[in-house]
């Protein structure tokens, strides 16, 4: 089942990467990074990650300590629900606030018992993404109903 899932994700990643290379330009007319830069990087990384995971899955090995065959569907459902909530709140709260809340909630599910670490990551990573896209690349992010002064 894992192999079938990885093959399906690999197919989607290949289609995504192909679209990023064919449809989106790497540089703008002025020589700045274009809309195809990040999708190309993400697509190539997705394909490499899928191929690596298929390779690891194909290797004969014993079960990893603590690994369960069935997985934990409650955690998966929680992350899916949090992702849907993130998308729903993106336009309402704005990109920065929605990312902070999403990361903190997701890390609370996935990284239990580490409140300080979760707080630090959930604040610093969205701020870094905001600075990268809004300040350095001059890209727009959703501002929300009440725009932040930064």
Secondary structure as the mmCIF struct_conf table of DSSP 4:
data_model
#
loop_
_struct_conf.conf_type_id
_struct_conf.id
_struct_conf.beg_label_comp_id
_struct_conf.beg_label_asym_id
_struct_conf.beg_label_seq_id
_struct_conf.end_label_comp_id
_struct_conf.end_label_asym_id
_struct_conf.end_label_seq_id
HELX_RH_AL_P HELX_RH_AL_P1 UNK A 2 UNK A 23
BEND BEND1 UNK A 24 UNK A 24
BEND BEND2 UNK A 26 UNK A 26
STRN STRN1 UNK A 27 UNK A 27
TURN_TY1_P TURN_TY1_P1 UNK A 29 UNK A 30
BEND BEND3 UNK A 31 UNK A 32
STRN STRN2 UNK A 33 UNK A 33
TURN_TY1_P TURN_TY1_P2 UNK A 35 UNK A 36
HELX_RH_AL_P HELX_RH_AL_P2 UNK A 37 UNK A 58
BEND BEND4 UNK A 59 UNK A 59
HELX_LH_PP_P HELX_LH_PP_P1 UNK A 62 UNK A 64
TURN_TY1_P TURN_TY1_P3 UNK A 65 UNK A 66
BEND BEND5 UNK A 69 UNK A 70
HELX_RH_AL_P HELX_RH_AL_P3 UNK A 73 UNK A 93
HELX_RH_AL_P HELX_RH_AL_P4 UNK A 95 UNK A 110
BEND BEND6 UNK A 111 UNK A 111
TURN_TY1_P TURN_TY1_P4 UNK A 112 UNK A 113
HELX_RH_AL_P HELX_RH_AL_P5 UNK A 115 UNK A 130
HELX_RH_PI_P HELX_RH_PI_P1 UNK A 131 UNK A 136
BEND BEND7 UNK A 137 UNK A 137
BEND BEND8 UNK A 145 UNK A 146
#
